[in-house]
Amino acid sequence: MKIGISGASGQLGAATVAELKTRAPDAHLVGISRTPEKVSALGIEARFGDFDQPDSLTKAFAGLDRLLIIPSSDMRPGVRAAQGHDAIQRAVDAGVEHIVFTSALGTKSAEVPHLWQSYFVPEQSLMRLAKKWTILRMAYYAESFVDEVRMSLSRGIHAATSNTPVNFVARDDVAAAAAGILAGQGHHGAICQATGPAALDGAARASLVAKVTGKSFGFAAVSVSQYREGLAAAGLPPFVVDAVLSIQDMWATGGFDVTTGDVERLTGRAPRSLEDALRRAAL
């Protein structure tokens, strides 16, 4: 069996490759990236493929039985939706039997510049075009929250536009879940949800940070306009501000207030907690 991993030089892609080496030792792994030389260092076949050059994907996807498509980090309005659709179409044209797409919890129809649009469009394309498909929706990265804590720890407060609970998942757990799908059977037509063990509201998150760091740390709910002003004052480009605000909307409307047992079901191990991620970061 030949399994392709797009974005294999990125953090999630490389982690998925490592998991597949253990879970599917007899599989032929193909890493697809704009920087194939970095993929070669992983000890697998490397192929050039660039979402912004769709023709390159036709060659990159040739001969694959299964393929994991990881969206790019491009936050320009509408770009990721087009990239995702084109990648799926190219994979179908190349004859890939089973396509797995990583998405976000709570994904639903949305308009540009909301980030849900960048997941919803490819999900629809996948279900419509692929012979066999699986969607792996993930909670908010625990590592991303850790980065936010690093930036706000000196101020002693973390702000969000709501106190709605949010689930956090470790990147390695998402990679293990993706590998479980790619190496396993019976996942066609499934929408799996990779989550951590619990969803935490703002106060609970702040309390956890204080517990782990031993420092005073609180939570503040601010208005959308206040949040926007803060992002703009930090010098972020308008399209990045819109993307970050759409994440806040995902949080506020409960998109990430989901907890499942899918990680353990797909991997055979319990997912890591947010506390574990904070302790590993040695803040």
N, C-alpha and C positions, 0 to 999 in steps of 0.2 A: 504493500500500500504506500502511495506517495502522498505526503501531507505537506501543504504549503502554508506558510505563516507570513502574512504581509506585515510590514513594519517590524521585521525581525530584529533590526538593530536598535529598536526602541526598548524602553524598560519593560513594558508588558509583553512585547513580542519575544524578547530575549528570555524572559522568565517562562514564557509558554514553551519555548524550545527546550529549556532545561527540564521542565516537567515532562514533556513528550519523550525525551531520551530515557526517562525512567518508566513511563507508563506505556510506551509503544516502542520498545527497544528494537523491534524488527522492522519498523517503518522507515521509509526513505524520507528524510526531512529536507524541505526546500525553503530557505529563507529569502524573502523578497524585500528589497529595500532600495532606496535611492543611493545608499552607500553599501554596496555589496561586499566591499572589502572588510567592513565591520562584521558582516554575517559570516564570512569565511573564518573569522577568529572563533566562532562558536562551534566549529568542527562539523558543519553541515554544508550541503550544496547551496551556493549563493547565486541569486539571479537579480539583475537590475529591473526595477519596476518603480514607476513614479506616477502617483495619482494625477499629477498635472500633465502627464504624457500618456493618455489612455492607450495609444498604440503599443507602448512598451509592456503593458499589462497582458496583452494577448500572448506574447512570447513568454512572459514570466509565468503565466498560469497554465501553459501547455503541458499536458500529460498528468496533471494533478488529479487525484481521486477525491481528496478533501482539501478545503481551503478555509483558513481563518482570515477574515478581513477586519483589520483594526483601523478605525477612522484616523485620519491625520489630526494634528493639533491646530490646524488652520482655522482661526475664528472669524475670518472675513465673511460678511453676510452672504449666505447661500452657497459658499464654496464647497463646504464639506458634503452638503446634500448632493451636489452635482458629482463630486468625486466618488461618493459612495455608490450612486446609481451607475456611473460609468464602470466602476470596478466590478460590480455585480454583473452587469451586461457582458463585460469582457470575459468574466469567469464562465458564464453560461455559454458564450460563443466558443470558448476553449474546450467545452465539454466536461467541466468539473462536475462530478457527481453530487457532492454534498458541500454546501457553502454555509459557514458559520459567521455571523456578524455580531460584533460587540456593540452594544447600545447602552442607553441609560434608563434607569428605573423611571417608571411613570410616563414614558414616552407616549405622546399623543399628537394629534394634528396641531400645528402651530405655524405662525407666519414669521418670515424673516423680520428681525434678526434673532428671534428666540432660538436658543440652541436645540430645543426639542425638534425644530424643523429639520435640523441636520441629521437627526436620527430617524425621524418618522418617514421621510422620503425614501431613504435606502431600505428601511424595513418593509415598506410597501412594495418596492421594486423586488426585493428578495422573495417575498411571498408570491409575487406574481410571476416571476421569471425562472426561479431556480427549480431544478428537478427535485432536489431535496434541500431542506434548509433548517437551520436552527438559529434562534436569536438568543444572545446572552446579554441580558440587561444587568448593569452593575450599579451598586450603590455609590455613594460619594467616596472617593479615595481617602482612606485614613491618612495616607502620606500627604495629600493636599491639605487636609486640615492641620496636620503637624506643621506644614510650612506656614500656614496662616497664624498658628500659635506663635511660631518663632518671631514673626513680624509684629505681633501685638503683645508679647509677653512683657516687654519693658513698660508698656502703658497699663498693664494689669487688667485689660478688658478686651473682650471679643464681641464685635457687633454683628448683627444680622437684622434683616427686615421683619423677622417674625420669630416666635418661640416654638414653632412647630418642630416636632421631633425629626431627626435626620439619622439615617442609618449610614454607617461607615464601614467600608470593606478594605482589607489589605490587598495591595496589588498582587502579591504572591498567591492569595486565595483566588483572585479572578483568573490568574494564569493557570492555576491547578484545575479550576472548573472548566476553562476552555480546553485544556488538554484532556480532561475527562470526557468531554463531548467528542473531540476529534478522534480519540483512541477507542471510544466505546460504540455501542450500538443502541438503536431504539430512540434516537433523539430527533428524528425527522418531524418537523411541524411543531416543535416545542419552543416555547418562550421561557427560558430559564432565567432566574433572578439571583445573581450573586450578591449576597448581603453578608454583613457581619452579624454577630449574635443579638444585637439590640439596637433600637432607635433611641436617640437621646435628645431631649430638648436643650435649649440654650443654657439654662441654669445647670442642668446635669453635666453638660460638656464642660462648662467653666469649673464646676466643682471637681471634676475629674482632673483637669489641668492643674488646679491648685493642689490636689492630693499628690499627684506625681512629681510636681516641681518643688513643692513646699513653699510656693510663692502665692501672694494674694492675687486672685484672678477672678474676674466677674464677667457677667453677660449683660449686654445692653441691646434692647430692641430699638431700632431707629427707623425713620420713615424712608421710603424709597428715594425721595428727593435728597434727604440728608446723605444717604449712602452714595447716590450719584455724585453729589458735590464732593464727597471725600475722595472718590475714585478720580474725578476730574482734577482735583487739587494735587493728586499724586502724579499727574502728568500722563495718565494712560490715554491712548488714542480712543476716540469715540466708539469705534467698533468693538474694542476690548471692554470698554465700560458697559456697552449694551450686552455683551456676552456674559459678563460677571453678574449684571442685574438679572439676566434670564436665569442664571443659576440660583440666585436668591429667590426668584419666583418659583422655581422648581421646589426649593425648600419650603417656601411659605404655603404653597398649595398642596403640600403633602406628597409630592412626587417621590421623595426619598424616605417617606415614613412607611417603609415596607421591610418586613423581616421574614425570611424564609429559611428552610433547611436545605436549599439547593446546593450550596457549597459542600456540605457534608455528604449529601447524596451522590454528588458527582466525583468527589475526591476521596471519600472515606475518612475524612478528618474534619474536626470542628473548625470553623473559621476563627481567626484571631480577633481579639477585642480591640476597641479603640484604646483602652488603657494599655494594652500590650504594645500598640504602635507608639504611644507616647513614651513609654519606658524605653523602648528600643532606640528612640531618637535621642535619648540622654539630654533632654532640654535643660 
